[in-house]
Amino acid sequence: MDDELSVRAGEFRDILAIQAVARSAWAATYAEIIPDDVQRQLLGEWYSAPALERALRAEDSIVLVATSQQTVLGFAHFVRRSDESAELTRIYVLPAEHNRSIGSRLLEAGVTRLKTLGVGRLTVAVEQKNAVGRRFFQRKGFSEVSQRRIDLQGHALALVECHRPI
């Protein structure tokens, strides 16, 4: 692991960097899964400054960023859904920074925070065709428990829901 890498709570000053990571990661991750126009629409909605400000402010939300030399290389967003359960709603790392354990560090930092809150289970939904994401979560102790389809901007996504005890 990179000794210069640190994981900390996301801050308002990180919004532009989070947006940049999301755009880069989505282009690489979803190139063959989500059409470009749908990606642009969703990134515009989900990663707008107001949407990210709400995530950073929300009491039931944990936003973490991984940085090296003050540059944001990745981020994760955890949302507490109940006293016992939380969801990892997003975790992305710049494609050029893959295979440096950044995603692992973000995940474990979030799990550590959730554990202190007494949360016992973490859930994540990963796109069925996202083989890299599915392998990552399997290696991190998640079990695939169900599948569902959702419609996003007229595009059907097949999601696999995964659970992991904390």
N, C-alpha and C positions, 0 to 999 in steps of 0.2 A: 504494500500500500504506500501511497505517496505521503510522506511526512508533511509536505506542505499543504495537503488537502485538509480542510476543516469543514465541519457541518455546523451550521448555526440557524437560528430562527430567521425566517425571511422578514424583510423590512420593506417599507414603501420605496426606498431608494433602489430596491432590487427589481422593481416591476419591469423596466425596459429589458433587463438582462433575462428575466424569466420569459418574457415574450420572445426574445431572440432564441433562447434554448428551445422553446416550444415549436417555433417555426422550423428550425433546423431539424429537430428530432422528428417532428411529424412528417416532414418531406422525406426523410430516410425511412421511417418506420411504416408509413401508410401509403407509400408511392403506388403499390400494386393493390391496395385494399380500399382506400377512400379516394374518390376522384378529386382532382386539384381544386375545382370550384367549391366542392363541399368542404374540403380542408380549409380553404380561405374563409368561408362563412363561419365555420365552427371556431376557428382560431380567433376571428374577429369578435365573436360573441363571448366565448369562454375565457379568452385571455385579454379582453379589453382592460384598460386601466381601472374602470369602476368595478369590474368583476373581480379582478385580483385584489383591489383594495378591500372589497367585502370579505374575501377569503382570509386576508391578513388580519382583519378586525374581528371576525366571528369567534365567539367564545368556544364553540365546539370544533374549531378548526386548528390544525397545526400545519404551518407551511415552513418547510426547511429548505435551505440552499446549501449546496456544496461549492466551496470556493477554493481557489488556489491563487495566491498573490492578488487577492481581492477581486478576482474574476469569477463570476458565477459559471460553473461548469455543468450544473444539474440542479434539479429541484424535485421536491415531493410534497404532496398535499394529502393530509389525513383528515377525515371528518368523523367525529364521534357520532354514531347513530343512536346509541342507547347506552345505559350504564355498562353493559357487557360487551358491546360491539362497536367497532370502528371500520371505516372503509378507506382504503388507499385509492383516492380518486384520480391522482396523476403522479407519475414518476417518470422523468425524462432526463437524459444526459446528452450533451452535445455528441453527435456521432464520432467526431474526431477524438473524443475522450473515452470511448468505450474500452472495456477490458482493463480499467484501472481501479475497479472495485468501488466506483463512485455510487452506482445504484445500490450496491450492497450497504455501503456506509449510510446512505440516506434512509434506506429501509430500516436498518438496525437502530438508527437514532430515533426514528419515529416509533418503533416498537418499544424502545426504552422509555420514551415519554408516555406512551399509552399504558404501559405496565404500571407506572407510578400513579396513573389515574384509576387503576383497577380494571381496565378493559381486558377481557379474556379472549376475544377473537377478532381477527383482522380479515376483512373481505376485500377482494379486488375483482373487477371485471376486465378481462383482456379480450381483444378481438380474436376470434377463432383462427384467423389466418396469420396472426402475429406469432410466428413460431419462435422468434427470439424472446419475446416477452413471456410466452408460455413456459419455455425452458427456464428462464430466469426465476419465475415464481415457483416452479416445481423444485428447483435446486434450493430455494429458500424455505421449503417446508410447506408450501401451499398444496392443497388437494383440490382438484377440479370437481365441483359438486353439482353443477347444473349448467344448462345452456338456455339462452333466450335470444330473441331477435328484437331489435329496436329500429325505429325509423328516425333518421337524422337528415333533415333537409331533403327528404325524398329518397335518401339512400338507405338501404337496409343493411344493418350491421349484425353479424352473428357474434354474440358475446359468450364467453365461458366465465362463469362465476367460480372463484376460487376462495377457499377459506384456509386460515392458519391459526392455530392457537398461539396466544401470546404468553 
